[in-house]
Amino acid sequence: MLGLGKADISREDIPKTAPKAMNAPAQIRWLRAENWPHLRDRALALLPFYAGLRVGDAVALDVPDVRISARKGLLIVYGKGGKIREVPIHPQLRQPLLYWLDERRTWPGAATTKALLLNRRGGRLSARAASAIFTAIAQAAGLEDPATAHIGRHTFVTQLIRGGEDLVTVAELAGHARLDTLRIYSQPTDDDKQAALRHLTVDR
């Protein structure tokens, strides 16, 4: 019959795709990128990758926020809303930070500002300048897709979640206030969907 209006059929919600993260080959190219002109840039590039920092978190770090002892290390991160979190320093991040802290002493402004990451004029490195450094490193690494601090952070979170770590722990490390925000990382990526097609029968 006509005139009954639209059929009352419920639609299933389509799960969102996981946030863009670097795949394994891209991660290796990122870590091996040679065209990093300053030790500062290497430390900056590894902060999202090994500590899950946003670009704003990274440039906001002060020297006293990097606490490295003989055996352990800790980052004191001031995130969104003034929330403070402690992130252990990964072994692969420890040495780049130490190298940069040593070289930092020779940079302009080292004695007058607490900022961990300095620009060439001796001030705090801006988020915009930091983002440009990420772009330059990605180009030097020959990555097919653009790499940003946010993608480095997504890579950090994705690896932890897919590695089976507890969501509460990951949320604490990444500075997420809500666990629901992290659940999307367990959704399939575009690469996962493409790989799933390998199971289909083909006529050779």
C-alpha positions as CSV (number, residue, x, y, z in Angstrom):
1,M,0.0,0.0,0.0
2,L,1.1,3.6,-0.6
3,G,1.1,6.5,1.8
4,L,2.3,4.6,4.8
5,G,5.5,6.5,5.1
6,K,9.0,5.2,5.5
7,A,9.5,1.6,6.6
8,D,10.4,1.4,10.3
9,I,13.7,-0.3,9.8
10,S,16.5,0.3,12.3
11,R,20.0,0.9,10.9
12,E,23.0,-0.5,12.5
13,D,25.7,1.9,13.6
14,I,28.8,1.5,11.4
15,P,31.9,1.3,13.6
16,K,34.4,4.0,13.1
17,T,37.8,3.2,11.7
18,A,40.7,3.3,14.1
19,P,42.7,6.6,14.1
20,K,45.5,6.8,11.5
21,A,48.7,5.4,12.8
22,M,52.0,4.4,11.2
23,N,52.2,0.8,10.0
24,A,55.3,-1.2,10.9
25,P,57.4,-0.3,7.8
26,A,56.6,3.4,8.3
27,Q,57.6,3.2,11.9
28,I,61.0,1.8,11.0
29,R,61.6,4.4,8.4
30,W,60.6,7.1,10.9
31,L,63.0,5.8,13.5
32,R,65.8,5.5,10.9
33,A,65.2,8.9,9.3
34,E,68.7,10.4,8.8
35,N,67.9,14.0,8.0
36,W,67.4,15.2,11.5
37,P,69.6,18.3,11.7
38,H,69.5,18.7,15.5
39,L,69.5,16.5,18.5
40,R,66.5,18.6,19.5
41,D,64.5,17.4,16.6
42,R,65.2,13.7,17.3
43,A,64.0,14.2,20.9
44,L,60.9,16.1,19.7
45,A,60.1,13.4,17.1
46,L,60.3,10.6,19.6
47,L,58.2,12.2,22.4
48,P,54.8,11.3,20.7
49,F,56.1,8.0,19.5
50,Y,57.5,6.7,22.8
51,A,55.6,8.8,25.3
52,G,52.3,9.5,23.6
53,L,52.6,13.3,23.9
54,R,50.6,15.8,21.9
55,V,52.6,18.4,20.1
56,G,51.3,20.9,22.7
57,D,52.4,18.7,25.5
58,A,55.9,18.3,24.0
59,V,56.6,22.0,23.5
60,A,55.2,22.8,27.0
61,L,57.8,20.6,28.7
62,D,60.4,22.4,30.9
63,V,63.8,21.0,31.8
64,P,62.7,20.1,35.3
65,D,59.9,18.0,33.9
66,V,62.4,15.5,32.5
67,R,63.6,13.5,35.5
68,I,66.2,10.9,34.7
69,S,68.1,8.9,37.3
70,A,70.8,6.3,36.9
71,R,68.2,3.6,36.1
72,K,64.8,5.2,35.5
73,G,63.2,8.2,33.9
74,L,60.0,10.1,34.2
75,L,58.2,12.9,32.2
76,I,55.9,15.2,34.1
77,V,53.4,16.2,31.5
78,Y,50.9,19.1,31.8
79,G,48.1,18.2,29.5
80,K,44.6,19.6,28.6
81,G,42.8,21.3,31.4
82,G,45.9,21.6,33.5
83,K,45.9,17.9,34.3
84,I,49.3,16.5,35.3
85,R,50.4,13.0,34.4
86,E,53.6,11.0,34.8
87,V,54.9,9.0,31.8
88,P,57.8,6.6,32.2
89,I,60.7,7.4,29.8
90,H,61.1,4.5,27.3
91,P,64.7,3.2,27.0
92,Q,64.7,4.4,23.3
93,L,63.7,7.9,24.4
94,R,66.2,8.2,27.3
95,Q,69.4,8.6,25.3
96,P,68.0,11.2,22.8
97,L,66.8,13.3,25.7
98,L,70.1,13.1,27.5
99,Y,72.0,14.0,24.2
100,W,69.7,17.0,23.7
101,L,69.9,18.2,27.3
102,D,73.7,18.2,26.9
103,E,73.6,20.1,23.6
104,R,70.9,22.4,24.9
105,R,73.5,24.0,27.2
106,T,75.2,25.6,24.2
107,W,72.0,27.1,22.7
108,P,70.9,30.7,23.1
109,G,68.5,31.2,26.0
110,A,69.6,28.0,27.8
111,A,70.4,29.8,31.0
112,T,67.4,32.1,31.0
113,T,64.4,29.9,30.0
114,K,63.2,26.6,31.5
115,A,61.8,25.4,28.2
116,L,63.1,22.0,27.2
117,L,62.8,22.5,23.5
118,L,64.3,25.8,22.3
119,N,64.2,27.7,19.1
120,R,67.3,29.3,17.6
121,R,66.5,32.6,19.2
122,G,66.5,31.1,22.7
123,G,62.8,31.0,23.2
124,R,60.4,28.1,23.6
125,L,59.8,26.2,20.4
126,S,56.3,26.8,19.2
127,A,53.8,24.2,18.3
128,R,53.7,25.5,14.7
129,A,57.5,25.2,14.4
130,A,57.4,21.7,16.0
131,S,54.8,20.6,13.5
132,A,57.0,21.8,10.6
133,I,59.9,19.7,12.0
134,F,57.6,16.6,11.9
135,T,56.8,17.3,8.3
136,A,60.4,17.6,7.4
137,I,61.4,14.4,9.1
138,A,58.5,12.5,7.4
139,Q,59.7,13.8,4.0
140,A,63.3,12.7,4.8
141,A,62.0,9.3,5.9
142,G,60.3,8.9,2.5
143,L,56.9,8.1,4.1
144,E,54.0,7.7,1.7
145,D,51.6,9.3,4.1
146,P,52.1,12.5,6.0
147,A,53.4,12.1,9.6
148,T,52.4,14.5,12.3
149,A,52.9,14.5,16.1
150,H,49.2,13.3,16.3
151,I,49.9,10.3,14.1
152,G,53.0,9.5,16.3
153,R,50.7,9.7,19.3
154,H,48.1,7.5,17.7
155,T,50.8,5.0,16.9
156,F,51.8,5.0,20.6
157,V,48.3,4.3,21.8
158,T,47.5,1.8,19.0
159,Q,50.5,-0.3,19.8
160,L,49.7,-0.4,23.5
161,I,46.1,-1.3,23.0
162,R,46.7,-3.9,20.3
163,G,49.5,-5.3,22.6
164,G,46.8,-6.1,25.1
165,E,47.5,-3.4,27.7
166,D,44.7,-2.4,30.1
167,L,42.7,0.5,28.9
168,V,42.9,2.3,32.2
169,T,46.7,2.1,32.0
170,V,46.8,3.4,28.5
171,A,44.4,6.2,29.3
172,E,46.6,7.3,32.2
173,L,49.7,7.3,30.0
174,A,48.1,9.1,27.1
175,G,46.2,11.6,29.2
176,H,42.7,10.5,28.1
177,A,39.9,11.4,30.5
178,R,37.4,8.9,29.1
179,L,38.0,5.3,28.3
180,D,35.4,5.5,25.5
181,T,37.9,7.7,23.6
182,L,40.3,4.8,23.5
183,R,37.9,2.1,22.3
184,I,38.1,3.4,18.8
185,Y,41.7,2.4,18.6
186,S,40.6,-1.3,18.7
187,Q,38.6,-0.8,15.6
188,P,40.0,-2.0,12.2
189,T,42.3,0.2,10.2
190,D,42.1,0.6,6.5
191,D,45.1,-1.8,6.3
192,D,43.2,-4.3,8.4
193,K,40.3,-4.2,6.0
194,Q,42.5,-4.6,3.0
195,A,44.3,-7.6,4.6
196,A,41.0,-9.3,5.4
197,L,40.3,-9.7,1.7
198,R,43.2,-12.2,1.4
199,H,40.9,-14.9,2.6
200,L,38.7,-14.7,-0.5
201,T,38.9,-17.4,-3.1
202,V,40.2,-16.4,-6.5
203,D,40.3,-18.2,-9.8
204,R,44.0,-18.5,-10.7
